[in-house]
Amino acid sequence: MPHETLAILFFVACLAAPFIWASIALSRSQLTLPQGILWFAALLFVRLLWRAQLPRKMPAGSEKGAVVICNHRSSIDPFFLQVCFDRPMHWMVAREYCEHPAFRWFLRTCEVIPVSRSGSDMAATRAAIRYAERGDLISMFPEGRINMTEQLMLPVRPGAIMVAMRARAPLLPCYIAGAPFGGTPSSPFFMPARVRMQFGEVIDLSPYYDREQNDALVKELMTRVVKEIARLAGQDNFEPAFAGRRWKPTDAEVQADLDARDRRGRGAV
């Protein structure tokens, strides 16, 4: 066989290998075909554009349903979480995005949970509990919005603990570092980055079942989770702050964070 033919066959095999691997992996997963295609596309972005360091081995117990609690630095944080699992992960998304023509199909396929920005949304909370009860993965960002400050985490709310306790699901802390964000949901797709993510150990909540009405206990458990996220970030002395269950940021606060981020960006040039 001519050397040129061998070279062409080798080149074709190299191009086909990732797709063959993806097909085999997806055939063994719990993802639907559309979800699998989106999963593979997300993996390409995560690996090639954002050069993410993903965990080689997930913590024991994460193969079952859990509530994943993570810091929130970018609109694409769910991408990094989802590609670590071979089954759908549900996360809460502002209802206006779920109804927007540009995002509606994508978010419906991802089985997100629409949530109102107006305050406490019990329908979204009940949906998260139902998913977690049946053994699905729920990802929740207790800061309630993207953190554009220099703080490790913004003040947190305890909703994720409530969901986990009512669903009798364990907690899985996660820390994402270096996720890009330029102020709009689509901005990270034009921003190369080098992302690192780490998972902590699964936290079993069985000793606390049926005690979700105990506010002091809920706060204690959220503090424990946030401190574990801080430990993964290398900030052992970080002290969490709480925003209250019904807190929501004002437009002025969001704009102030954007302005501060822009000033830091100009100062770094």
Secondary structure, DSSP 8 states (H G I E B T S, - for coil): --HHHHHHHHHHHHHHHHHHHHHHHHHTSS--HHHHHHHHHHHHIIIIIS--B--SS--TTTTS-EEEEE---STTHHHHHHTT-SS-EEEEEEHHHHTSTTTHHHHHHTT-EEE-TTS--HHHHHHHHHHHHTT-EEEE-TTSS---SSSSS--B-SHHHHHHHHHT--EEEEEEE-----SSTTGGGG-----EEEE---B--GGGTT-TT-HHHHHHHHHHHHHHHHHHTT-TT----B--TT----HHHHHHHHHHHHHHHHHH-
